[in-house]
Amino acid sequence: MGIPIASPPGEGFELVEGFYVPPLMFQEEAVALTLGLRLLTALLALGRAWIRFESRKNSKPEKSSKNAVRTHRQLHAVLARSWP
């Protein structure tokens, strides 16, 4: 990029005096962070739903079937809200 950087001994790195760095845009990074957070949110909800499903697994068979259907619907609802 041609940015002049000075490195005085024992002081680290710094821009050469009088040099101006234009504002930087982090559009791609912001999008990546947003998508990553949405994915983590969806995975967390999926994990919680799975734990609820597993904890109800040993209940009566007719209740277990109803719980499985409800959990399946909940998972689809969570994923539908979490993805763009």
C-alpha positions as CSV (number, residue, x, y, z in Angstrom):
1,M,0.0,0.0,0.0
2,G,3.0,2.3,0.3
3,I,2.4,3.5,3.8
4,P,5.7,4.7,5.4
5,I,6.3,3.1,8.8
6,A,9.2,4.1,11.1
7,S,10.7,1.8,13.7
8,P,12.8,3.8,16.2
9,P,14.8,1.4,18.4
10,G,12.9,0.4,21.5
11,E,9.7,2.3,20.5
12,G,7.8,-0.2,18.2
13,F,6.3,0.8,14.9
14,E,4.7,4.2,14.0
15,L,3.6,6.1,10.9
16,V,6.1,8.6,9.6
17,E,5.2,12.0,10.9
18,G,2.9,14.0,8.6
19,F,1.5,10.9,6.9
20,Y,-2.3,10.5,6.8
21,V,-4.0,7.2,6.6
22,P,-7.5,7.4,5.0
23,P,-10.4,5.9,6.9
24,L,-10.7,2.1,6.5
25,M,-13.9,0.2,5.7
26,F,-14.4,-3.2,7.2
27,Q,-17.6,-4.2,5.3
28,E,-16.5,-7.8,4.7
29,E,-15.3,-8.3,8.2
30,A,-18.6,-7.0,9.6
31,V,-20.6,-9.3,7.4
32,A,-18.5,-12.3,8.4
33,L,-18.9,-11.5,12.1
34,T,-22.7,-11.0,11.7
35,L,-23.0,-14.3,9.9
36,G,-20.9,-16.1,12.4
37,L,-23.0,-14.8,15.3
38,R,-26.2,-15.8,13.6
39,L,-24.8,-19.3,13.0
40,L,-23.7,-19.6,16.7
41,T,-27.2,-18.4,17.8
42,A,-28.9,-21.0,15.6
43,L,-26.5,-23.8,16.8
44,L,-27.2,-22.8,20.4
45,A,-30.9,-23.0,19.9
46,L,-30.6,-26.3,18.1
47,G,-28.5,-27.7,21.0
48,R,-31.0,-26.5,23.6
49,A,-33.9,-28.1,21.6
50,W,-31.9,-31.3,21.3
51,I,-31.3,-31.4,25.1
52,R,-35.1,-30.9,25.7
53,F,-35.9,-33.6,23.3
54,E,-33.4,-36.1,24.9
55,S,-34.7,-35.3,28.4
56,R,-38.2,-36.1,27.3
57,K,-37.2,-39.2,25.4
58,N,-37.9,-41.6,28.3
59,S,-41.4,-40.4,28.9
60,K,-44.6,-42.3,27.9
61,P,-44.5,-43.4,24.2
62,E,-47.5,-41.3,23.1
63,K,-46.1,-38.2,24.8
64,S,-42.7,-38.9,23.3
65,S,-44.1,-38.9,19.8
66,K,-45.9,-35.6,20.4
67,N,-42.8,-34.1,21.9
68,A,-40.7,-35.2,18.9
69,V,-43.1,-33.5,16.5
70,R,-43.1,-30.3,18.6
71,T,-39.3,-30.3,18.9
72,H,-39.0,-30.8,15.1
73,R,-41.3,-27.8,14.5
74,Q,-39.4,-25.7,17.0
75,L,-36.1,-26.5,15.3
76,H,-37.5,-25.5,11.9
77,A,-38.9,-22.3,13.4
78,V,-35.5,-21.4,14.9
79,L,-33.6,-22.2,11.8
80,A,-36.0,-20.2,9.6
81,R,-35.5,-17.1,11.9
82,S,-31.8,-17.5,12.1
83,W,-30.9,-17.7,8.4
84,P,-31.1,-14.7,6.0
